[in-house]
């Protein structure tokens, strides 16, 4: 095991632990701060993979824009400490089925991919090549991620509505 592996495992542990605390923490301010560590861990993993462009986009868009906006929104809202974050157990079965279906489709698409080609494509990727690969060769995975984000947005909106 070399230093590269140790740094990867460090970033992976930071990302997984902080993502776990984002979901399980009952205080929304602490949850937002754990989300900051999750975004930084993901950006670190992107840097280790050699995807510097995606790492910078991660830092600028997510950490610099969305998370700061979320933190200001949370901190400027009155009585934010009284917000009870929980969902009913009735949504557990559909959520589990949705995640299982998404994981199955994602694994099936990954199984049919030639990873030697992917590594050579990613290493020689410019911004234009990256966009071309996402729209042509990896369109199914790109669309599935868009659908997953839409489902998360609809779930968040339905949980926030009272």
N, C-alpha and C positions, 0 to 999 in steps of 0.2 A: 504494500500500500504506500503510495507516494503522497506528496504534499497536495497535489491536485485533488486526489480522492478525499483527503481529509477536509479540504476547503469545501468540496461539493457536499459532503455529508453534514458539515456545519451549516451551510446555507439550507440544505434540505430539512434539517432538524429545526432550524429557526422558522422556516416557512410552515412546516406542518404543525409545530407547537403553537405558533401564534395564530394560525388559522383555526385550530381547535379552540383556543381561548376566545377568538372572535365569536364563535358560535355559542359557546357555553357561558360566557360572562353575562351577568344580568345587568350590569351597569353599562349604559350605552356609550359613555365617554371612554371608559376603559376598552370597550370593544372597538371603538374607532382607533384608539392608539395601538391596539394589537393588529388592526388592519394595516397600519403603517409598517410594522415589522414584517407582515406577510408580503406586502408589496416590495419592500427592500430585499427580502430573501429571494423573491422571484426574479428581481432585476439582477441579483448576484448570480443566480443560476444561468440567466441569459448571458452574462458576461463570460462565465466559465465555458459555455457552449460556443463562444465565438460569435454570438449574435449581438454585436455591439449596438446596431441600429435599434433592434427591438428592446434592448435594455434601456437605451436612452428614451425611447418612446414610453416605456413603462414608468420611468422616473418622472418624465415631464408631464405626461397625461394623467397617470393615476396618482402618484404621490404629489406632484405639483399642482394639479388641478382638482381632481375629484375628491381626494382625501382632505385637502385643506378646506374645500367648500363644505364638505360634510362636517368637519370639526367646527368651523365657524357656525354652521347651522345648528349644531347640537349645543354649542356653548351659548349662543344668543337666544335660544328658545327658553321661555320661562317654564319653570317646574319640570325640567327634563329629568330630574332625579326620581320623579314619581312614575315614570313610564315603565310599565310592566311588559317585558319582552317575553312572550310565550305564544305558542301555537297549540291548538288542540291536537289530541292524539288521533283524531279522525282523519287527518291529512297524512299520516305516516304511511299507510298502505299505498295510496296513489303516488306519493313521493318516491317510495322505494321502487315501485314498478317503473316509474319514469326514469330514475337513475339507472336501473338495471337495463332498460331498453336502450338508453343512450350509450351506456358502457358497452353493450353488445354490438351496437352498430359501429362504435368507434374502434373496438377491438377487431371486428371483421374488416374494417377498412385498413387498419394497421397490418393485419395479417397478410393482406394482398399487396402490400407495398414492398418494393425492392429497396431495402434500407441502404445498400451501397450506393445506389443512385441518389437517394435523398441526401446522404452526407456530402457527396461531391457537389450536388446542387446547392446545398446550404452554404458550404464553404466558399463557393464562387459567387455568392448571391450579392448583387447590388440591390438597391431599392426597386429598380425596374424589374430585375429578374425575380425578386421576392414577390412582387405584385403579380407577375405573370404566372408564377408557380401556384400562388393561392387561388387565382381565378381559373386556371386551366387544369393543372394536374391534381391539386388538392381541393377542388371545389366542393366535394361532398363533406369533407371535414370542416371546411370553412362555413358552409351552410348549417351544418349541425351545431357548430358553436354559436352561430347567430340565433338559431332556434332555442338553444339552451339559455342564452341570455334573455330572450323574449319570455321564456317560461319563468325565469327568475324574477323578471320585472313584473309580470302579472301576479306572481305569488307574493311579492313584496307589497304591491298595491292592494291586493285583497286582504293581506294581514294588517295593513295600516288603516284600512277602512273600518269604521266601527258603526 
